[in-house]
């Protein structure tokens, strides 16, 4: 019997060293498990923004920024903002929610007490806290970029700031440790404040194993 000849698959040649790849062959990378629509979040119109009622007194608030996709679906970003010291403590995004589902879950997203706010105020709180924290030596939580939460926002210059938001407490940074902050994390934050602000120029409230200082 004659053996059938099998066609060899032609492999695509690898680019030579220093060879420039045409732009048409470059595809944007998408994080595994992330909705591709999030890469183009700014192309969708803003749907609404919310903050926690009483955020001025608390010094920390979730901020929810949502956008309307096709067919009335909703994408949104949630930002845990520390106005006293650390800026963006956490952030995540979701997409393709039905309007009913989004409205049903909104209280959970905003500490059970959501309060509608203008896009101008939402952006001023988020960007203002980021800028204040950067001066103190702190960067946003890594998920701000990884979750594409930065793309859910309009650019910093898109909304005029009324400068009605105060950062810090009584004119100084105030670090309040969270329940998940480890001892090493607490020491790192205080060390950074000592370096950027100096002793006596900031306050802190921390919990070392149930002992509040």
trRosetta pair geometry for C-beta under 8 A, 3 or more apart (Angstrom, degrees):
i j d omega theta_ij theta_ji phi_ij phi_ji
15 19 4.4 -149 180 75 96 120
15 21 5.8 -73 -82 -76 157 93
16 19 4.2 90 60 -28 78 128
21 25 5.4 -104 172 75 102 121
21 26 6.2 115 113 -61 117 95
22 25 5.1 86 69 6 84 102
22 26 7.6 -151 101 -13 47 88
23 26 5.5 -56 -152 26 43 114
28 39 6.3 116 126 -160 147 156
30 34 5.9 -151 175 72 86 104
30 36 5.4 -44 -115 -98 146 80
30 39 6.8 -84 -103 -44 89 130
31 34 3.9 59 70 -1 98 133
31 146 6.5 105 -108 -176 153 69
31 147 7.9 -90 56 -102 166 31
31 148 7.3 -151 9 -28 129 106
34 38 5.8 -80 170 38 105 139
34 93 7.9 46 -143 76 100 115
34 147 7.4 179 -110 -142 120 47
34 148 6.5 108 -166 1 141 125
35 38 5.1 105 76 -19 84 100
35 75 7.5 -141 82 -115 145 121
35 94 8.0 71 2 -170 132 37
35 95 3.9 -116 63 52 160 136
35 96 6.3 -174 -120 -8 153 111
36 39 5.9 -35 -175 11 57 114
37 40 6.2 -73 -164 51 49 93
37 41 7.1 87 139 -77 72 66
37 44 7.9 40 171 -36 107 135
37 69 6.4 14 178 -117 152 131
37 75 6.4 -148 113 -70 120 149
37 95 5.2 158 70 -171 119 155
37 96 7.3 125 31 -46 146 91
38 41 5.3 1 -157 -51 47 110
38 75 6.7 -175 -92 -165 74 141
38 93 5.7 104 -128 125 134 148
38 95 5.7 -128 -60 -44 90 137
38 148 4.4 109 145 91 120 149
38 151 6.4 108 161 81 75 129
38 152 7.3 -38 -153 -66 88 89
39 148 6.6 -89 -81 -134 48 150
39 151 6.7 -45 -143 162 28 171
40 43 4.6 -20 166 17 95 124
40 44 7.5 98 120 -21 82 89
40 151 7.9 -10 -34 166 5 131
41 44 6.1 -60 -166 28 46 107
41 67 6.0 141 -172 31 84 156
41 75 6.2 -128 -124 112 100 142
41 77 8.0 57 -174 -37 160 114
41 93 7.8 -86 -83 -152 151 145
41 148 6.9 145 -13 145 132 114
41 151 4.6 118 36 129 117 94
41 152 4.8 -62 147 -96 157 51
42 151 6.1 -103 -27 -177 96 75
42 152 7.9 -174 -63 -132 67 13
42 154 6.6 115 -132 -106 103 53
42 155 8.0 42 -129 -32 145 77
44 67 4.0 100 102 156 115 123
44 68 6.0 -166 172 68 107 47
44 69 5.7 -40 -124 -88 146 53
44 75 6.7 93 64 40 160 119
45 67 6.4 155 83 -155 34 84
45 68 5.5 -13 69 44 89 102
46 49 7.3 -20 -175 -38 121 95
46 65 7.3 -61 -136 -172 100 88
46 66 7.4 98 -165 84 62 53
46 67 5.8 -62 -108 -102 36 74
46 68 7.8 40 118 2 13 86
46 119 5.5 -3 -175 -87 168 137
46 154 7.7 -43 -61 -42 122 113
47 66 4.2 -56 62 111 114 98
47 67 5.5 159 -8 -129 96 14
47 68 4.4 123 -78 -44 107 86
47 74 6.1 -57 13 -127 173 98
47 76 7.8 -75 50 -83 125 95
48 64 8.0 12 107 109 84 100
48 66 5.3 6 55 52 72 111
48 116 6.5 -62 -172 -132 113 99
49 63 7.1 -8 -170 -177 98 88
49 64 6.5 164 -154 87 49 63
49 65 5.3 -3 -108 -105 91 65
49 66 7.3 -169 -77 20 45 74
49 116 7.1 96 80 -161 58 61
49 117 5.2 -67 107 72 102 80
49 118 6.8 8 57 119 128 15
49 119 5.3 147 -15 -89 140 53
49 121 7.4 166 110 69 139 86
49 122 3.8 -99 -172 -44 146 150
50 63 7.4 167 85 -156 51 45
50 64 4.4 4 52 50 96 109
50 106 6.7 84 16 -171 167 111
50 109 7.7 90 75 98 131 110
50 110 5.1 -61 123 -87 123 154
50 114 4.3 -5 179 -165 140 106
50 115 6.2 139 -160 64 80 38
50 116 5.7 -50 -99 -98 77 40
50 117 6.4 128 -124 14 24 86
50 122 7.9 41 32 -93 22 123
51 55 5.2 -54 155 -24 117 152
51 61 5.1 25 -170 156 95 140
51 62 7.3 169 -145 85 49 55
51 63 5.4 -12 -98 -105 81 73
51 64 7.7 -162 -69 20 37 73
51 110 7.1 151 173 -149 13 119
51 114 7.6 126 67 -152 22 60
51 115 5.6 -35 70 64 71 95
51 117 4.9 26 3 -13 106 141
51 121 7.3 -84 -20 124 138 115
51 122 6.8 -163 -52 -98 102 78
51 125 6.8 104 -101 -2 135 171
52 55 4.8 118 70 -71 85 97
52 58 7.0 -29 99 38 131 151
52 61 4.3 -152 29 -142 107 94
52 62 5.7 90 -41 39 107 77
52 110 5.6 -179 -80 175 71 85
52 111 4.7 12 -110 47 126 129
52 113 5.5 63 -156 81 76 97
52 114 7.1 -61 -99 -102 45 39
52 115 6.7 54 158 13 11 101
53 113 4.5 -96 31 151 102 111
53 114 7.5 61 -24 114 89 9
53 115 4.2 120 -73 -46 77 126
54 57 5.4 -43 180 38 85 108
54 58 6.0 80 124 -22 88 107
54 113 7.2 -5 23 125 104 147
55 58 5.6 -67 -142 43 37 108
55 59 8.0 179 174 -9 62 12
55 60 7.6 -118 -151 86 82 26
55 61 3.6 1 -129 -72 122 142
55 83 7.8 99 160 -10 98 138
55 115 7.8 -134 -12 40 108 130
55 125 7.9 -2 138 -130 149 146
58 61 6.4 115 77 -64 124 82
59 82 7.0 20 143 -159 84 63
59 83 5.2 -133 -163 60 58 96
59 84 4.3 24 -179 -40 125 114
59 169 6.4 -16 -107 -74 140 112
59 174 7.1 -45 -163 75 158 123
59 176 7.4 102 95 8 135 135
60 80 7.1 11 -179 178 101 83
60 81 6.7 175 -152 90 57 52
60 82 5.0 -14 -106 -106 96 62
60 83 6.7 -156 -79 13 41 79
60 84 7.2 -52 -55 7 82 104
60 89 7.6 2 -145 3 117 141
60 176 7.7 -109 -32 61 131 127
61 80 7.9 -172 98 -149 28 50
61 81 5.7 -15 63 59 71 97
61 83 7.4 23 13 -21 95 112
61 111 7.5 -103 -147 6 60 140
61 125 7.2 -46 67 -179 122 146
62 78 5.9 -16 -167 -170 110 95
62 79 6.9 140 -159 74 56 46
62 80 5.6 -31 -97 -96 70 63
62 81 7.5 137 -115 14 18 80
62 109 6.4 -174 147 149 147 63
62 110 5.0 -154 83 -123 123 52
62 111 5.5 166 11 -19 118 97
63 78 7.4 155 76 -157 47 46
63 79 4.6 -18 57 62 96 102
63 81 5.5 28 -7 -8 114 127
63 122 5.3 140 -171 -149 119 87
63 125 5.7 168 -81 92 145 131
63 126 5.7 -128 73 -63 159 102
64 76 5.9 3 -173 180 91 127
64 77 7.4 167 -151 84 48 49
64 78 5.5 -13 -101 -104 76 74
64 79 7.9 -174 -74 22 31 73
64 106 6.9 161 110 -144 176 84
64 109 5.2 69 -88 131 133 126
64 110 5.5 -75 -17 -68 124 107
64 114 7.0 -24 21 -128 135 120
65 76 6.4 162 85 -156 45 74
65 77 5.0 -4 58 55 96 95
65 79 7.4 25 1 -2 104 112
65 119 7.6 78 -131 -127 102 81
65 122 5.6 138 -83 155 100 144
65 126 7.9 -35 -34 -33 133 153
65 152 5.6 133 92 138 116 109
65 153 6.2 55 94 -90 171 68
66 74 5.5 -10 -171 -170 119 108
66 75 6.9 157 -155 86 67 42
66 76 3.9 -28 -100 -97 79 103
66 77 7.9 -168 -77 23 44 57
66 102 6.8 92 -131 -171 148 142
67 74 7.3 145 75 -156 42 60
67 75 5.2 -17 61 66 93 92
67 76 7.0 173 17 -82 65 52
67 152 6.9 -151 -9 -154 120 80
68 72 6.8 -38 -161 -135 103 37
68 73 7.5 129 -165 75 56 44
68 74 6.4 -36 -106 -102 53 65
69 72 7.7 -4 72 85 68 13
69 73 4.1 -30 65 77 115 96
69 74 6.7 -151 11 -73 93 13
69 75 5.6 82 -43 -15 112 100
69 95 7.0 83 -50 -166 146 93
69 96 6.9 -35 43 -86 162 51
70 73 6.6 13 69 27 50 104
72 98 7.6 28 115 -149 98 62
72 99 5.7 -52 161 -32 104 117
73 95 7.6 52 142 172 119 69
73 96 5.2 -22 -177 -134 140 44
73 97 6.5 133 -170 61 79 39
73 98 6.6 -57 -117 -93 69 39
73 99 7.8 -134 -119 -42 25 70
74 97 4.6 -43 67 70 94 96
74 98 7.3 20 16 124 97 9
74 99 5.9 112 -28 -91 121 55
74 101 8.0 -164 45 71 118 89
74 102 4.3 -12 69 -52 154 155
75 93 7.0 16 178 -179 95 101
75 94 6.7 -165 -147 99 60 51
75 95 3.9 -2 -109 -114 104 77
75 96 7.1 30 -77 -20 84 44
75 97 7.3 148 -83 17 34 90
75 152 7.2 -142 131 -118 103 105
76 93 6.9 -177 94 -147 41 66
76 94 6.0 0 55 56 80 85
76 95 8.0 172 16 -83 51 48
76 97 7.2 -26 7 22 106 135
76 102 6.8 126 -17 -138 138 119
76 109 7.6 2 121 -153 143 161
76 152 7.0 71 -175 -156 27 141
77 91 6.5 1 -177 -170 103 98
77 92 7.3 176 -150 92 63 33
77 93 4.7 -29 -98 -96 76 86
77 147 7.7 131 -129 121 96 114
77 149 4.5 123 -148 -141 128 83
77 152 3.5 154 -25 78 131 163
77 153 7.0 -69 51 -44 154 76
78 91 6.8 172 87 -147 56 52
78 92 5.7 -4 53 57 97 77
78 93 7.6 180 16 -83 69 38
78 109 5.2 -128 -101 -165 132 101
78 149 7.9 -79 51 -124 42 125
79 88 5.9 -62 -163 -130 102 98
79 90 7.6 165 -155 88 40 55
79 91 4.9 1 -108 -105 69 96
79 126 5.5 33 110 -113 165 114
79 144 7.7 51 -119 -110 100 95
79 149 6.5 135 -80 174 93 135
80 88 7.2 102 70 -163 60 55
80 89 4.6 -65 104 66 107 98
80 90 4.1 29 30 49 124 92
80 91 7.0 -138 19 -63 72 54
80 141 7.9 42 55 -10 99 145
81 87 7.0 -48 -147 180 71 39
81 88 6.2 -30 -102 -97 67 54
81 89 7.2 177 -99 10 14 87
81 125 5.7 94 121 149 169 102
81 126 6.0 -113 -90 -101 137 58
81 129 4.8 136 -167 34 106 170
82 85 5.6 -39 137 56 122 69
82 86 4.2 37 64 52 144 88
82 87 6.1 -10 59 22 87 16
82 88 7.8 -142 22 -51 81 9
82 89 5.1 78 -19 -38 111 115
82 129 6.6 140 72 -168 47 129
82 133 7.5 84 78 -80 98 126
82 176 8.0 -163 -145 46 120 92
83 125 7.0 -62 -86 -156 112 86
83 128 7.9 17 -129 103 90 105
83 129 5.3 -89 -102 -100 57 112
83 132 7.7 47 -161 58 53 153
83 165 7.1 -119 -137 175 131 105
83 166 7.5 77 161 92 125 55
83 167 5.3 -127 -178 -118 78 67
83 168 7.8 -91 143 -6 73 27
84 167 7.3 178 -98 -171 20 61
84 168 6.1 76 -150 -128 52 23
84 169 5.1 5 -131 -30 106 103
84 173 6.6 106 157 -162 69 56
84 174 4.3 -57 -180 63 124 90
84 175 7.2 178 118 -78 109 29
84 176 6.7 49 75 1 150 101
85 133 6.8 73 146 -106 40 87
85 136 6.6 -99 -162 97 68 172
85 138 7.3 71 149 9 73 157
85 168 7.5 81 -71 -104 59 58
85 173 4.7 88 -106 -170 87 100
85 174 6.0 -124 -45 72 111 41
85 175 4.6 126 -136 -85 176 67
85 176 7.6 163 16 12 131 65
85 189 7.7 59 149 -173 136 122
85 193 7.8 -34 -150 -85 119 125
85 202 7.8 84 -112 -159 115 122
86 89 5.4 62 105 -79 128 89
86 133 5.6 40 173 -122 22 128
86 138 5.3 -109 -142 157 59 162
86 175 7.1 82 -43 -122 96 86
86 189 7.3 -45 -86 -129 109 126
87 129 4.5 145 -130 141 61 86
87 130 4.8 91 -159 -99 128 40
87 131 8.0 146 -110 24 124 30
87 132 6.5 171 -79 68 93 81
87 133 2.9 -85 -30 -5 117 151
87 134 7.2 58 -60 -31 156 66
87 138 5.8 174 17 105 114 113
87 139 7.8 -85 67 167 143 13
87 140 6.0 -94 121 -87 121 66
88 91 5.7 -8 -178 -39 119 118
88 126 7.1 40 -80 -156 105 81
88 129 6.7 125 -46 106 62 115
88 130 5.9 12 -18 -87 105 91
88 133 7.4 -132 12 31 62 159
88 140 3.7 12 60 -134 128 93
88 141 5.4 -114 123 10 91 85
88 144 5.2 57 130 -76 152 135
89 141 5.9 50 156 -47 22 122
89 178 7.3 119 -168 -43 145 147
90 141 5.1 46 -98 -15 34 172
90 143 6.6 14 -161 54 60 130
91 140 7.0 4 -5 174 134 116
91 141 5.7 167 11 65 88 117
91 143 5.1 -178 67 102 77 96
91 144 4.5 74 38 -90 147 65
91 147 5.9 -169 114 56 87 133
91 149 4.0 -102 155 17 127 175
92 143 6.0 -26 -78 156 68 135
92 147 4.9 -118 -131 -151 48 164
92 149 6.7 -59 -72 -70 4 123
93 147 4.8 157 11 156 93 101
93 148 5.7 -56 18 73 156 84
93 149 5.3 -167 -46 -83 104 70
93 152 5.7 -176 -109 -49 122 136
94 97 6.1 52 126 -39 115 116
97 101 4.8 -131 -172 86 94 115
97 102 4.5 110 121 -61 133 93
97 105 7.7 -97 -152 35 146 131
98 101 4.5 91 56 7 85 103
98 102 6.9 -153 89 -7 43 86
99 102 5.7 -56 -148 37 32 111
99 103 6.2 26 157 -15 67 108
100 103 6.0 -59 -146 40 28 106
100 104 6.1 29 155 -22 64 111
101 104 5.6 -57 -146 36 30 114
101 105 6.2 10 162 -5 66 112
102 105 6.3 -70 -146 46 26 97
102 106 6.3 50 154 -55 64 94
103 106 5.6 -25 -145 -8 32 122
105 108 5.2 -56 -169 41 68 114
105 109 6.0 71 135 -28 85 103
106 109 5.4 -58 -147 35 36 114
106 110 6.2 -2 166 9 70 113
106 114 5.3 -37 149 -20 102 163
107 110 6.4 -81 -143 54 27 87
107 112 5.0 34 171 -128 97 44
107 113 7.4 59 -147 -36 83 24
107 114 5.9 -118 -100 -6 49 106
108 112 6.9 26 -91 -71 38 66
109 114 7.3 33 74 -77 87 124
110 113 6.6 -115 123 68 93 44
110 114 3.6 82 76 -86 150 88
110 115 7.7 -163 160 12 141 56
111 114 7.9 141 51 -62 66 60
117 121 4.5 -96 168 78 118 129
117 122 5.5 140 95 -53 115 86
118 121 4.8 95 58 6 84 98
118 122 7.0 -148 94 -4 45 87
119 122 5.6 -56 -144 39 35 113
119 123 6.0 29 160 -14 69 109
119 154 7.2 54 171 6 124 130
119 159 5.9 -152 120 -93 93 149
120 123 6.2 -62 -148 41 24 104
120 124 6.2 24 155 -20 63 111
120 159 4.4 -168 -110 174 67 124
120 160 6.6 -14 -136 65 122 61
120 161 7.3 171 -178 -101 94 39
120 162 6.8 72 144 -16 126 102
121 124 5.6 -56 -143 37 31 112
121 125 6.3 33 158 -21 65 104
121 162 7.7 -22 -85 26 75 119
121 164 7.7 -41 -114 65 95 118
121 165 7.5 136 -153 -55 75 118
122 125 6.1 -56 -152 33 27 109
122 126 6.5 16 157 -10 63 111
123 126 5.9 -59 -142 42 32 106
123 127 5.7 13 169 -1 71 114
123 153 6.3 127 -113 -160 92 108
123 154 6.3 -38 -98 53 142 98
123 156 7.4 163 174 -130 112 45
123 158 7.1 -111 -148 68 168 98
123 159 4.7 116 58 45 147 137
124 127 6.5 -58 -128 50 22 96
124 128 5.2 23 170 -20 61 123
124 159 7.2 -105 -45 104 83 118
124 161 4.8 128 -110 -126 113 93
124 162 6.9 -52 -79 31 166 75
124 163 7.9 -137 -156 -69 135 30
124 164 7.6 59 125 47 157 78
124 165 5.3 159 132 2 110 136
125 128 6.1 -57 -130 41 14 109
125 129 6.2 13 166 -17 56 113
125 165 5.7 -168 -90 -121 65 157
126 129 6.2 -62 -150 35 20 106
126 130 6.5 20 154 -18 60 109
126 153 6.5 -139 99 -105 153 144
127 130 5.5 -54 -148 35 34 115
127 131 6.3 31 156 -18 67 106
127 153 7.7 149 -55 174 99 151
127 156 4.9 134 -137 -123 149 94
128 131 5.9 -57 -148 37 30 108
128 132 6.3 29 155 -18 65 107
128 161 7.2 124 -67 -134 115 138
128 165 5.4 127 78 89 165 133
128 167 6.1 -158 146 -51 102 127
129 132 5.7 -53 -144 38 31 112
129 133 6.1 30 157 -18 65 108
129 167 6.3 172 -102 -113 58 121
130 133 5.9 -59 -147 39 26 109
130 134 6.3 31 154 -26 63 107
130 140 5.8 -18 -121 -62 105 107
131 134 5.6 -49 -146 30 31 115
131 135 6.9 35 154 -20 61 101
132 135 6.0 -55 -161 29 32 112
132 136 7.0 20 147 -9 63 108
132 167 4.0 -122 -91 155 164 157
132 168 6.9 -144 -171 -35 135 85
133 136 5.6 -65 -155 42 39 108
133 138 4.1 -71 174 76 100 107
133 139 7.5 171 123 -71 114 12
133 140 7.7 111 83 -68 144 57
134 137 7.7 80 -173 -51 30 11
134 138 6.9 -103 -79 66 31 55
134 139 6.9 54 -101 -93 78 55
135 196 7.4 138 141 173 56 132
136 173 5.6 97 -107 -88 143 154
136 192 7.0 77 149 133 82 108
136 193 6.4 -9 -172 -102 107 73
136 196 5.2 136 -159 101 45 150
136 197 6.7 -6 -130 -43 86 110
137 192 4.4 -158 95 -178 137 111
137 193 7.6 -151 40 -70 123 42
137 195 6.7 62 -58 80 164 109
137 196 4.5 -151 -24 -46 119 145
138 189 7.7 20 -86 -127 124 85
138 192 6.8 100 -62 134 84 154
140 144 3.9 -8 136 3 132 160
140 145 7.6 126 88 -24 119 84
141 144 5.4 122 67 -25 70 95
142 145 6.5 -62 -174 42 52 96
142 146 5.6 35 142 -12 84 121
143 146 4.9 -64 -122 55 45 107
143 147 4.5 29 178 -9 85 115
143 149 6.8 56 132 -4 76 128
144 147 7.1 -32 -105 44 8 96
144 149 5.0 -87 -147 63 49 118
144 150 5.8 70 156 -49 84 92
145 148 7.5 21 -179 -79 34 34
145 149 7.6 -67 -49 40 18 82
145 150 5.9 7 -97 -5 57 127
148 151 4.7 -30 179 30 89 118
148 152 6.9 105 127 -30 77 87
149 152 5.5 -42 -156 19 45 118
149 153 7.5 41 151 -16 64 98
150 153 6.2 -59 -166 31 38 108
154 158 3.7 -88 145 58 124 159
154 159 6.3 100 78 -22 137 100
155 158 4.8 118 60 -32 74 103
168 171 6.3 -13 121 163 131 8
168 172 5.6 180 -176 89 119 17
168 173 5.2 -75 -118 -79 94 41
168 174 6.6 115 -163 0 56 82
169 172 6.5 -37 69 68 65 68
169 173 7.6 47 24 -177 80 16
169 174 3.8 -2 25 -10 128 136
169 203 6.9 -74 73 51 117 125
170 174 7.7 73 31 -48 89 124
170 203 8.0 34 56 3 115 140
172 197 7.7 98 -157 -170 90 146
172 201 6.2 -167 -134 171 113 51
172 202 5.3 -178 169 -110 107 43
172 203 5.8 93 104 -3 126 91
173 193 6.2 -145 88 -129 141 120
173 197 6.3 -128 24 -64 124 159
173 201 7.9 46 29 129 93 75
173 202 4.3 -17 67 -128 96 109
173 203 7.3 -175 95 36 54 62
174 202 7.1 -176 -79 -172 35 77
174 203 4.7 -10 -112 73 79 99
174 204 6.9 166 -163 -87 53 39
174 205 7.3 17 178 1 96 95
175 189 5.4 149 -151 143 152 130
175 190 6.9 -146 63 -77 156 69
175 193 6.5 -117 -25 -45 134 150
175 202 7.0 39 -6 159 97 120
175 203 7.5 -172 27 98 65 51
175 204 4.2 -9 63 -115 96 95
175 205 7.4 -171 95 32 56 56
175 206 7.4 8 113 -64 101 94
176 204 7.3 -179 -73 -157 37 58
176 205 4.8 1 -115 61 76 103
176 206 7.8 -174 -152 -75 35 49
177 181 4.3 -123 -167 61 94 148
177 185 7.8 124 -138 101 103 103
177 186 5.2 -8 -103 -102 134 108
177 189 7.8 173 -92 45 84 149
177 204 7.6 53 -32 -179 87 100
177 205 7.0 -132 14 101 78 60
177 206 4.2 66 -11 -128 131 71
177 207 5.6 -142 78 22 125 78
178 181 4.7 116 53 -24 73 102
179 207 7.8 -6 -106 57 50 145
181 185 4.6 -132 -163 91 79 130
181 186 5.4 97 144 -60 118 85
181 189 7.9 -29 -156 -7 135 137
181 206 7.7 -98 98 -141 137 92
182 185 4.5 102 52 3 75 102
182 186 7.1 -136 96 -5 42 85
183 186 5.6 -51 -149 34 34 113
183 187 6.4 31 154 -16 66 106
183 208 6.4 63 -110 -128 101 87
183 209 7.9 1 -72 -35 117 89
184 187 5.8 -54 -146 39 32 109
184 188 6.2 37 153 -24 65 106
185 188 5.6 -55 -148 33 30 114
185 189 6.5 29 155 -19 65 103
186 189 6.0 -55 -152 33 30 109
186 190 6.5 22 155 -12 65 109
186 206 5.0 94 -153 -145 132 136
186 208 7.3 -140 77 -80 166 84
187 190 5.9 -58 -145 42 32 108
187 191 6.0 36 155 -23 66 109
188 191 5.7 -55 -146 36 28 113
188 192 6.4 30 154 -21 63 105
189 192 5.8 -55 -152 34 30 111
189 193 6.5 27 152 -15 65 106
189 204 7.7 140 112 -121 113 136
190 193 5.7 -54 -148 38 34 111
190 194 6.4 39 151 -23 65 103
190 204 6.1 -45 -97 -39 100 171
190 206 7.7 -47 -54 -46 125 147
191 194 5.6 -51 -150 32 32 114
191 195 6.6 28 152 -17 63 105
192 195 5.7 -58 -152 37 32 109
192 196 6.1 6 160 -1 70 113
193 196 6.2 -64 -132 49 29 94
193 197 5.1 -21 -176 28 71 118
193 202 4.6 -89 179 56 129 163
193 204 7.4 166 47 -56 164 122
194 197 7.2 -57 -100 57 13 78
194 198 6.8 49 -164 -119 47 19
194 199 6.2 20 -133 -63 87 70
197 201 4.1 -152 159 96 99 116
197 202 4.8 81 94 -31 157 114
198 201 4.8 55 69 13 83 128
204 213 7.7 15 106 98 93 97
205 212 6.8 -2 -174 -171 87 102
205 213 7.3 175 -149 82 43 55
206 212 7.3 165 87 -149 39 56
206 213 5.3 -8 60 51 86 100
207 210 6.7 27 -178 -83 99 13
207 211 7.1 145 -159 67 56 38
207 212 5.3 -26 -100 -95 74 70
207 213 7.8 -175 -83 13 27 74
208 211 5.1 -29 70 64 83 95
208 213 6.5 30 3 -14 107 116
